[in-house]
Amino acid sequence: MADFPQANAPRFSIEVYQNEFLPEGGREVNAIVTVTSSGGGTTSGAPSIGASASAASPPGRPTGAAVVVMVDCSGSMDYPPTKMRNARDATAAAVDTLRDGTAFAVVSGTHLAAEVYPGGGRLAKADATTRACAKEALRRLRAGGGTAIGTWLRLADRLLGGADVSIRHGILLTDGRNEHETPEDLRAALDACAGRFTCDARGVGTDWEVEEVTAVASALLGTADIVADPSGLAADFARMMENAMGKEVADVTLRLWSPVGAEIAFVKQVAPTVEDLTGRRTEAGARLGDYPTGSWGDESRDYHVCVRVPEAAVGREMLAARASLIIPDRAGGTPRTLAQGLVRAVWTDDMAASTAINPQVAHYTGQAELAEAIRQGLDARKSGDVDGATARLGRAVQLAAASGNQDTAKLLAKVVDVVDAATGTVRLKARVAEADEMTLETRSTKTVRVRK
């Protein structure tokens, strides 16, 4: 492990957990790379990201933050009428949570996107006056029209793109399906916004598509969740904004170097949620690949890195990969390295050493399988495949119990009757509340940290 602290800035560190021993001819190396950021300005008394200066940003980089809240104002938000009121109240709660100096805007979303506050293609700076003006503007929001989420995101991108800040973030609320643009339109909008800002997405009620909301969060490196009861929106929005206010370093990249003859098979974030980053690799030079991780505050995340190495004889050792956390230089100069860790490969004829599975690797392999088993089980249930759904959801119950993922186990118990969690013996419930099924599907990728 190596880290590269900077005075008053968040301190990043990398720890690598693996079994480096391979049998003769073995080619696959698996490692859990734990990245931790701590001790930044938010916790040490340095300026927050909403302040005019931030010690968390390296020299020459912008400081501060900008946030755009996108509120669904489509016609369905009037059914029941309390839903629109709850959305207004939630957005007001988010505005109240903004730190002084944070740039912000509110956007209403239908089949079009419109600026609610401040307007004129600009952002306001949060203070007592602008917060009051924003909340006054929210009172004028009315439901009517369709849903075109990609249009909302593109307007947020234009607003955020004009801000000279380090942290750009969106919060998106929808209650319905994206019926007024094609899936290709939404995908194009997500591709255009990826890497430009992060975004948390929430679905309120039960009439929205889980895949659409989770796609937004996945592409824009944010969180996705369901708020089944609209009365819970205000508390959820306040938590989301508070989390956004805790971000201090943006555009952090996991850079992996591999030697000649080796290749990175896959890279997955495995905690706090499962997110496959393999397809997001961008080449960064000879045998270098960059994987985006988004913005960071005081937090820790785990990544599963799998490397395929050349075959070698017993007694040989090699550096299979080097993991570095970097911040690119916007001017095209040398990126700043925040931390480094090494993944090793050692070939041995000791059968006990080469067949042992590292506990961290085993745990997160199970968590990734758990998320996939839930997805497959719910898909089978929707298609009427009772046997397939029972088998896959039973396996999910077994994995959740074995790993201690109690939150997911509780969600599964609302969809199946658990006969024996240890063996994965379950029966599908005859009747399942739509909100319970959508909650399980939306939260299926949330993991529990391994006990180190």
Beta strands, then each sheet from edge to edge (+ up, - down):
strand 1: 2-3
strand 2: 11-18
strand 3: 21-22
strand 4: 28-38
strand 5: 65-72
strand 6: 103-109
strand 7: 113-117
strand 8: 124-125
strand 9: 167-174
strand 10: 198-204
strand 11: 224-227
strand 12: 249-257
strand 13: 263-271
strand 14: 275-276
strand 15: 282-285
strand 16: 288-296
strand 17: 299-308
strand 18: 317-327
strand 19: 336-347
strand 20: 416-420
strand 21: 425-428
sheet 1: 1+ 19- 3-
sheet 2: 1+ 19- 18+ 12- 16+ 15-
sheet 3: 2+ 4- 17+ 13- 14+
sheet 4: 7+ 6- 5- 9- 10- 11-
sheet 5: 7+ 6- 8+
sheet 6: 20+ 21-
end
